[in-house]
Amino acid sequence: MKSNITIVGGGILGTSLAYFLSHVTDKNILVLEQAQEVAFHTSSRNTGKVHAPFLYDPQKKKFFAKAAALGFEMWETYAKQKNLPFKRDGVLEVSLDEEGTKRLEKYMSWGEQNGLKKEELKLLDSSEVSRQEPEVHCQKAIFCTKDASVDYGKFTSSLMEDAKQSGASFLLSTRAEEIKDRKDFLEIKTNSGTIQTDFIINAAGGMSIDIAHAMGVAQDLTDIHFRGEYWQADNIYNNLTKVSVYSVPKHPEYPFLDPHWIVRHDGRCEVGPNAVPVFSPYGYNFTENIKEFPSKIVEMLLSGAAKMLFDSQFLSLASGEFLSSVSKTVMINRVREFLPKVDQSKFHTRGTAGVRASVIDSAGKFVPDAVIKQGEKSIHILNYNSPGATGALPFAIHVIGELQKSGTVKISKTKCGPWEYDKILEKI
Ligand SMILES: Cc1cc2nc3c(=O)[nH]c(=O)nc-3n(C[C@H](O)[C@H](O)[C@H](O)COP(=O)(O)OP(=O)(O)OC[C@H]3O[C@@H](n4cnc5c(N)ncnc54)[C@H](O)[C@@H]3O)c2cc1C
């Protein structure tokens, strides 16, 4: 089998890339996805929020901030066109102490810099919060109206159908196992045959750094996987709050967010996610983690991640996350700090956990933004974490813009579905 461009990974990013590439170029596009369906991993196993961009530092998280700012309208338009769930419900971000309140003030400024309008972002004091959400206790809160609840799995499946209509092919249950440079083309060995391709886009989520390394790219970076777990609330809590409630993360330099009170698009409520270090991008259970443990530990010890393994604050925070993994009470108590009415006995079932791959540089620091690395016949997207689903459509356009600059693709048409490629590219 032959293709001009092969995308490894049919998550929300790989599928968005296939959607736009098949619309705006004449290239023959192929997506390889090892699972039996697209968005089988993180792209369906998340909080399902179209995040407002006030949480993202416009300097340190430039890609994520811009993509989230543009993603909201794009998903809203797409959901309307396809009749998919898009509930513009808003979000409350609460502070519990002075330090948290200072951070909210910073978020207000980031929100404005990232393009939110004054009427979309309000700083409320505790009495205003009580009027709006009587069960929420806090010092202050940001109420942002430009936040929505969706089903990213459904968005991805629908994008796949559209991409197929415009000529892209998807090979599901097909894993890229080995990539060899044959000078005139790349050869991809899969579990079901060999593919010849001119160019590879690595959008393999938690596996993307391994694929980059195998192709000799990004050798100075490595990653640590974190499993975000959820607990589902009993239906009696369905009207406890009108909107989802997040608390200001206490350690924003680490990927440990404090669990939120989540109201999903269909009204179901959950608590989560925590961030438990695991050894595989698919480390949903003990067996998978044990299998990957020896090789991952060796990789970490030989890279910048070794510094993280001896960082006492990281270790102390990580042990707190382990505790919240084994003890439901510990997890629910983290939300009781701002929503005291929730009672752990009303949570009977775990939700669907998802794993993120956080990239670490050679100095042993977590990289804050998405990373794009170009190889000779490849481009690699690494560290594509939250709000990656929110920003997948505009970020895919940005990646294609990079391919245009390097001469890998030529744009033959700018209209793609409800959007104009060049207008979005200008903004991102
Ligand atoms: C707990 C949690 C909550 C989150 N909540 C939100 C949220 O509310 N809003 C938001 O915007 N973002 C959220 N995110 C982030 C968001 O889900 C991710 O940024 C996004 O899904 C990443 O998409 P992706 O396509 O890059 O990766 P993935 O969805 O992981 O897709 C990569 C795909 O590549 C495939 N693959 C890997 N290796 C190979 C191979 N060798 N051959 C073939 N296929 C391969 C995998 O099977 C996988 O399907 C959350 C993330 C987590 C972990």
PDBQT file of the ligand as one rigid body, heavy atoms in Angstrom, charges set to zero:
ROOT
HETATM    1  C1  LIG A 501      -7.648  12.865  32.299  1.00  0.00    +0.000 C 
HETATM    2  C2  LIG A 501      -7.615  13.804  31.137  1.00  0.00    +0.000 A 
HETATM    3  C3  LIG A 501      -8.584  14.802  31.009  1.00  0.00    +0.000 A 
HETATM    4  C4  LIG A 501      -8.552  15.690  29.942  1.00  0.00    +0.000 A 
HETATM    5  N1  LIG A 501      -9.553  16.617  29.797  1.00  0.00    +0.000 NA
HETATM    6  C5  LIG A 501      -9.558  17.445  28.720  1.00  0.00    +0.000 A 
HETATM    7  C6  LIG A 501     -10.635  18.365  28.516  1.00  0.00    +0.000 A 
HETATM    8  O1  LIG A 501     -11.605  18.403  29.266  1.00  0.00    +0.000 OA
HETATM    9  N2  LIG A 501     -10.546  19.206  27.462  1.00  0.00    +0.000 N 
HETATM   10  C7  LIG A 501      -9.479  19.202  26.594  1.00  0.00    +0.000 A 
HETATM   11  O2  LIG A 501      -9.443  20.013  25.677  1.00  0.00    +0.000 OA
HETATM   12  N3  LIG A 501      -8.474  18.293  26.747  1.00  0.00    +0.000 NA
HETATM   13  C8  LIG A 501      -8.494  17.410  27.767  1.00  0.00    +0.000 A 
HETATM   14  N4  LIG A 501      -7.503  16.494  27.903  1.00  0.00    +0.000 N 
HETATM   15  C9  LIG A 501      -6.438  16.434  26.897  1.00  0.00    +0.000 C 
HETATM   16  C10 LIG A 501      -6.909  15.790  25.595  1.00  0.00    +0.000 C 
HETATM   17  O3  LIG A 501      -7.743  14.687  25.853  1.00  0.00    +0.000 OA
HETATM   18  C11 LIG A 501      -5.685  15.389  24.767  1.00  0.00    +0.000 C 
HETATM   19  O4  LIG A 501      -4.866  16.529  24.592  1.00  0.00    +0.000 OA
HETATM   20  C12 LIG A 501      -6.064  14.849  23.393  1.00  0.00    +0.000 C 
HETATM   21  O5  LIG A 501      -7.043  13.861  23.468  1.00  0.00    +0.000 OA
HETATM   22  C13 LIG A 501      -4.828  14.303  22.701  1.00  0.00    +0.000 C 
HETATM   23  O6  LIG A 501      -5.217  13.818  21.452  1.00  0.00    +0.000 OA
HETATM   24  P1  LIG A 501      -4.218  13.001  20.550  1.00  0.00    +0.000 P 
HETATM   25  O7  LIG A 501      -4.925  12.713  19.291  1.00  0.00    +0.000 OA
HETATM   26  O8  LIG A 501      -2.925  13.737  20.468  1.00  0.00    +0.000 OA
HETATM   27  O9  LIG A 501      -3.875  11.674  21.407  1.00  0.00    +0.000 OA
HETATM   28  P2  LIG A 501      -4.660  10.293  21.586  1.00  0.00    +0.000 P 
HETATM   29  O10 LIG A 501      -6.104  10.471  21.815  1.00  0.00    +0.000 OA
HETATM   30  O11 LIG A 501      -3.887   9.550  22.624  1.00  0.00    +0.000 OA
HETATM   31  O12 LIG A 501      -4.479   9.597  20.194  1.00  0.00    +0.000 OA
HETATM   32  C14 LIG A 501      -3.285   9.017  19.761  1.00  0.00    +0.000 C 
HETATM   33  C15 LIG A 501      -3.644   7.744  19.038  1.00  0.00    +0.000 C 
HETATM   34  O13 LIG A 501      -2.462   7.182  18.476  1.00  0.00    +0.000 OA
HETATM   35  C16 LIG A 501      -2.622   5.775  18.449  1.00  0.00    +0.000 C 
HETATM   36  N5  LIG A 501      -1.304   5.172  18.292  1.00  0.00    +0.000 N 
HETATM   37  C17 LIG A 501      -0.240   5.270  19.139  1.00  0.00    +0.000 A 
HETATM   38  N6  LIG A 501       0.810   4.573  18.659  1.00  0.00    +0.000 NA
HETATM   39  C18 LIG A 501       0.399   4.042  17.482  1.00  0.00    +0.000 A 
HETATM   40  C19 LIG A 501       1.053   3.221  16.510  1.00  0.00    +0.000 A 
HETATM   41  N7  LIG A 501       2.319   2.837  16.651  1.00  0.00    +0.000 N 
HETATM   42  N8  LIG A 501       0.339   2.826  15.423  1.00  0.00    +0.000 NA
HETATM   43  C20 LIG A 501      -0.950   3.216  15.254  1.00  0.00    +0.000 A 
HETATM   44  N9  LIG A 501      -1.612   3.984  16.147  1.00  0.00    +0.000 NA
HETATM   45  C21 LIG A 501      -0.932   4.399  17.244  1.00  0.00    +0.000 A 
HETATM   46  C22 LIG A 501      -3.286   5.473  19.782  1.00  0.00    +0.000 C 
HETATM   47  O14 LIG A 501      -3.954   4.248  19.767  1.00  0.00    +0.000 OA
HETATM   48  C23 LIG A 501      -4.223   6.670  19.945  1.00  0.00    +0.000 C 
HETATM   49  O15 LIG A 501      -5.535   6.380  19.528  1.00  0.00    +0.000 OA
HETATM   50  C24 LIG A 501      -7.513  15.587  28.970  1.00  0.00    +0.000 A 
HETATM   51  C25 LIG A 501      -6.542  14.583  29.096  1.00  0.00    +0.000 A 
HETATM   52  C26 LIG A 501      -6.594  13.682  30.162  1.00  0.00    +0.000 A 
HETATM   53  C27 LIG A 501      -5.563  12.615  30.260  1.00  0.00    +0.000 C 
ENDROOT
TORSDOF 0
